[in-house]
Amino acid sequence: MTAHVAFGPSGRDPGDAKASASRAYARARELDRRPSVLIIDDHPIVLHGCRRILQDAGFERVIEARDLIDGYRLYRRYRPEAVIADLRLDNGELGGLALIERIHAYNARTPVLVFSMHSAPALVARVIEAGALGFVNKDTAPAELVKALKQVMAGTPYLSEALAVDVALALAHKPRNPLDDLTPRQLQMLALLAKGKRYGEIAAELNLSYQRVASVCSKLKRKLAAKNLPDLIRIAVQLTPGST
């Protein structure tokens, strides 16, 4: 008895077509599970080079953007596992800092690795404060870029050893902001004092007792070395620009 095998119009066994489609689907699912990386840089050669380096290292899902606006749009659209961003984009010399802050505000868990030719310690310190998890100079070897990316994606900050020392020294000599030592309640009250609010008005606005407001303001005087209430109000106006 001869078995009958049905073929489609192309002469191929439908079973083979289904198997091929299944393999393609499995491949797509596998690729979709691999980490995606968004690269933002205004130089096409840099974008192309980074993409090749990352793809050779196994990062097959690489997204590219050439400016801040498109970069943030693509970030929101694709939700990449990591972002590599330059600082000198066409929106301004340090426009990348604003992008880092926006990404950090949207999702602080997204690791941002800055890839720049400018590595002055003070600038790197600003980058880290803005929310970046790592910094790599553009004159570094490709292997270090891959190493840095893998490290920040694992949740560990990355700086070269020499740069880390320079940044630590830069931060150590940076004047401390007096507001860093204040609690959220004290900051709130300081802002109201800067607007000219009196104790009674502050108590009503914050739903606190007059005594509680007076107690917090006394602590503010000590922390900010204010001699009296008028001096505290003067300091409040100085430390909260735009409050008046």
HUQUIGI-V514726 format. One record per pair of residues at least 4 apart in sequence whose C-alpha atoms are under 8 Angstrom apart, sorted by the first residue. I is the first residue (numbers start at 1). J is the second residue. D is the distance in whole Angstrom. If there is no record, write none. Layout:
i | j | d
I | J | D
I | J | D
This chain:
i | j | d
5 | 13 | 8
6 | 13 | 7
6 | 14 | 8
7 | 11 | 5
7 | 12 | 5
7 | 13 | 5
7 | 14 | 6
8 | 12 | 6
8 | 13 | 7
8 | 14 | 6
12 | 16 | 7
12 | 17 | 7
13 | 17 | 7
14 | 18 | 6
15 | 19 | 6
16 | 20 | 6
17 | 21 | 6
18 | 22 | 6
19 | 23 | 6
20 | 24 | 6
21 | 25 | 6
22 | 26 | 6
23 | 27 | 6
24 | 28 | 6
25 | 29 | 6
26 | 30 | 6
27 | 31 | 6
28 | 32 | 6
29 | 33 | 6
30 | 34 | 7
31 | 60 | 7
31 | 61 | 7
32 | 61 | 8
34 | 59 | 7
34 | 60 | 8
34 | 61 | 7
35 | 59 | 7
35 | 61 | 7
35 | 80 | 7
35 | 81 | 6
36 | 59 | 7
36 | 60 | 7
36 | 61 | 5
36 | 62 | 6
36 | 63 | 7
36 | 80 | 5
36 | 81 | 5
36 | 82 | 7
37 | 59 | 8
37 | 61 | 6
37 | 62 | 5
37 | 63 | 6
37 | 80 | 5
37 | 81 | 6
37 | 82 | 5
37 | 83 | 6
37 | 84 | 7
38 | 62 | 6
38 | 63 | 5
38 | 64 | 6
38 | 65 | 8
38 | 71 | 8
38 | 74 | 8
38 | 75 | 7
38 | 80 | 6
38 | 82 | 6
38 | 83 | 5
38 | 84 | 6
39 | 47 | 7
39 | 50 | 8
39 | 51 | 8
39 | 62 | 7
39 | 63 | 6
39 | 64 | 5
39 | 65 | 6
39 | 83 | 6
39 | 84 | 5
39 | 85 | 6
40 | 47 | 8
40 | 64 | 6
40 | 65 | 5
40 | 66 | 6
40 | 67 | 7
40 | 68 | 7
40 | 71 | 6
40 | 83 | 8
40 | 84 | 6
40 | 85 | 5
40 | 86 | 6
41 | 46 | 7
41 | 47 | 6
41 | 65 | 7
41 | 66 | 5
41 | 67 | 7
41 | 85 | 6
41 | 86 | 5
41 | 89 | 7
42 | 47 | 8
42 | 65 | 8
42 | 66 | 4
42 | 67 | 6
42 | 86 | 8
42 | 88 | 8
42 | 89 | 6
42 | 90 | 7
43 | 47 | 6
43 | 66 | 7
44 | 48 | 6
44 | 66 | 8
45 | 49 | 6
46 | 50 | 6
47 | 51 | 6
47 | 64 | 7
48 | 52 | 6
49 | 53 | 6
50 | 54 | 6
51 | 55 | 6
51 | 62 | 6
52 | 56 | 6
53 | 57 | 6
53 | 142 | 7
53 | 146 | 8
54 | 58 | 6
54 | 59 | 5
54 | 60 | 7
54 | 62 | 8
54 | 146 | 7
55 | 59 | 5
55 | 60 | 5
55 | 61 | 8
55 | 62 | 8
57 | 146 | 7
63 | 74 | 8
64 | 71 | 8
65 | 70 | 6
65 | 71 | 5
65 | 74 | 8
66 | 70 | 7
66 | 71 | 7
66 | 89 | 8
67 | 71 | 6
67 | 89 | 6
67 | 90 | 6
67 | 91 | 7
68 | 72 | 6
68 | 89 | 7
68 | 90 | 8
68 | 91 | 7
68 | 95 | 8
68 | 96 | 7
68 | 99 | 7
69 | 73 | 6
70 | 74 | 6
71 | 75 | 6
72 | 76 | 6
72 | 99 | 7
72 | 103 | 8
73 | 77 | 6
74 | 78 | 6
74 | 79 | 8
75 | 79 | 5
75 | 80 | 6
80 | 110 | 8
81 | 110 | 6
81 | 111 | 7
81 | 153 | 7
82 | 110 | 6
82 | 111 | 5
82 | 112 | 6
82 | 113 | 8
82 | 149 | 8
82 | 153 | 6
83 | 110 | 7
83 | 111 | 6
83 | 112 | 5
83 | 113 | 6
84 | 112 | 6
84 | 113 | 5
84 | 114 | 6
84 | 115 | 6
85 | 96 | 7
85 | 112 | 7
85 | 113 | 6
85 | 114 | 5
85 | 115 | 6
85 | 116 | 8
86 | 96 | 6
86 | 114 | 6
86 | 115 | 5
86 | 116 | 5
87 | 93 | 7
87 | 94 | 5
87 | 95 | 6
87 | 96 | 4
87 | 97 | 7
87 | 114 | 7
87 | 115 | 8
87 | 116 | 6
88 | 92 | 7
88 | 93 | 5
88 | 94 | 6
88 | 95 | 6
88 | 96 | 7
88 | 116 | 8
89 | 93 | 6
89 | 94 | 7
89 | 95 | 6
89 | 96 | 7
90 | 95 | 8
91 | 95 | 6
94 | 98 | 8
95 | 99 | 7
96 | 100 | 6
97 | 101 | 6
97 | 127 | 6
97 | 130 | 7
98 | 102 | 6
99 | 103 | 6
100 | 104 | 6
100 | 112 | 7
100 | 127 | 8
100 | 130 | 6
100 | 131 | 6
100 | 132 | 6
101 | 105 | 6
101 | 130 | 5
101 | 131 | 6
102 | 106 | 6
103 | 107 | 6
103 | 108 | 7
103 | 110 | 7
104 | 108 | 4
104 | 109 | 7
104 | 110 | 7
104 | 130 | 8
104 | 131 | 6
104 | 132 | 8
108 | 131 | 8
111 | 132 | 7
111 | 133 | 6
111 | 152 | 6
111 | 153 | 6
111 | 155 | 7
112 | 131 | 8
112 | 132 | 5
112 | 133 | 6
112 | 134 | 7
112 | 152 | 8
113 | 132 | 6
113 | 133 | 6
113 | 134 | 5
113 | 135 | 6
113 | 136 | 7
113 | 148 | 8
113 | 149 | 7
113 | 152 | 7
114 | 127 | 8
114 | 132 | 7
114 | 134 | 6
114 | 135 | 5
114 | 136 | 6
115 | 135 | 6
115 | 136 | 5
115 | 137 | 6
115 | 138 | 6
116 | 135 | 8
116 | 136 | 7
116 | 137 | 5
116 | 138 | 5
117 | 137 | 5
117 | 138 | 5
117 | 139 | 7
118 | 123 | 8
118 | 137 | 7
119 | 123 | 7
119 | 124 | 6
119 | 137 | 6
120 | 124 | 6
121 | 125 | 6
121 | 163 | 7
121 | 166 | 6
121 | 167 | 5
121 | 170 | 6
122 | 126 | 6
122 | 167 | 7
122 | 170 | 6
122 | 171 | 8
123 | 127 | 6
124 | 128 | 6
124 | 135 | 7
124 | 167 | 7
125 | 129 | 6
125 | 167 | 6
125 | 170 | 7
125 | 171 | 7
126 | 130 | 6
127 | 131 | 7
127 | 132 | 6
128 | 132 | 5
128 | 133 | 6
128 | 134 | 7
133 | 152 | 6
133 | 156 | 7
133 | 157 | 5
133 | 158 | 7
134 | 148 | 7
134 | 152 | 7
134 | 157 | 5
134 | 158 | 4
134 | 159 | 6
135 | 148 | 8
135 | 158 | 6
135 | 159 | 6
136 | 140 | 7
136 | 144 | 8
136 | 145 | 7
136 | 148 | 7
136 | 159 | 7
136 | 160 | 8
140 | 144 | 7
140 | 145 | 7
141 | 145 | 7
142 | 146 | 7
143 | 147 | 6
144 | 148 | 6
145 | 149 | 6
146 | 150 | 6
147 | 151 | 6
148 | 152 | 6
148 | 158 | 6
148 | 159 | 8
149 | 153 | 6
150 | 154 | 6
151 | 155 | 7
151 | 156 | 6
151 | 157 | 7
151 | 158 | 7
152 | 156 | 5
152 | 157 | 6
152 | 158 | 6
159 | 163 | 6
159 | 164 | 5
160 | 164 | 6
161 | 165 | 6
162 | 166 | 6
163 | 167 | 6
164 | 168 | 6
165 | 169 | 6
166 | 170 | 6
167 | 171 | 6
168 | 172 | 6
169 | 173 | 6
170 | 174 | 6
176 | 180 | 8
178 | 182 | 8
178 | 224 | 7
179 | 187 | 7
179 | 239 | 8
182 | 186 | 6
182 | 187 | 6
183 | 187 | 6
184 | 188 | 6
185 | 189 | 6
186 | 190 | 6
186 | 216 | 7
186 | 217 | 8
186 | 220 | 7
187 | 191 | 6
188 | 192 | 7
189 | 193 | 6
189 | 202 | 7
189 | 217 | 8
190 | 194 | 6
190 | 233 | 8
190 | 236 | 6
191 | 195 | 6
191 | 236 | 7
191 | 237 | 8
191 | 240 | 6
191 | 243 | 7
192 | 196 | 7
192 | 197 | 6
192 | 202 | 7
193 | 197 | 5
193 | 198 | 7
193 | 233 | 6
193 | 236 | 7
193 | 237 | 8
194 | 233 | 6
194 | 234 | 7
194 | 236 | 5
194 | 237 | 5
194 | 240 | 7
194 | 243 | 6
194 | 244 | 7
195 | 237 | 8
195 | 243 | 6
195 | 244 | 5
196 | 233 | 8
196 | 244 | 8
197 | 201 | 6
197 | 202 | 6
198 | 202 | 6
199 | 203 | 6
199 | 210 | 6
199 | 213 | 6
199 | 214 | 7
200 | 204 | 6
200 | 210 | 6
201 | 205 | 6
202 | 206 | 6
202 | 208 | 8
202 | 213 | 7
203 | 207 | 6
203 | 208 | 5
203 | 209 | 6
203 | 210 | 6
203 | 212 | 8
203 | 213 | 6
204 | 208 | 7
204 | 209 | 8
208 | 212 | 6
208 | 213 | 7
209 | 213 | 7
210 | 214 | 6
211 | 215 | 6
212 | 216 | 6
213 | 217 | 6
214 | 218 | 6
215 | 219 | 7
216 | 220 | 6
217 | 221 | 6
218 | 222 | 7
219 | 223 | 6
220 | 224 | 6
220 | 226 | 8
220 | 232 | 8
221 | 225 | 6
221 | 226 | 5
221 | 227 | 7
221 | 228 | 7
221 | 229 | 8
221 | 232 | 6
222 | 226 | 7
224 | 232 | 8
224 | 235 | 8
226 | 231 | 5
226 | 232 | 5
226 | 235 | 8
227 | 231 | 6
227 | 232 | 7
228 | 232 | 6
229 | 233 | 6
230 | 234 | 6
231 | 235 | 6
232 | 236 | 6
233 | 237 | 6
234 | 238 | 6
235 | 239 | 6
236 | 240 | 6
237 | 241 | 6
237 | 243 | 7
237 | 244 | 7
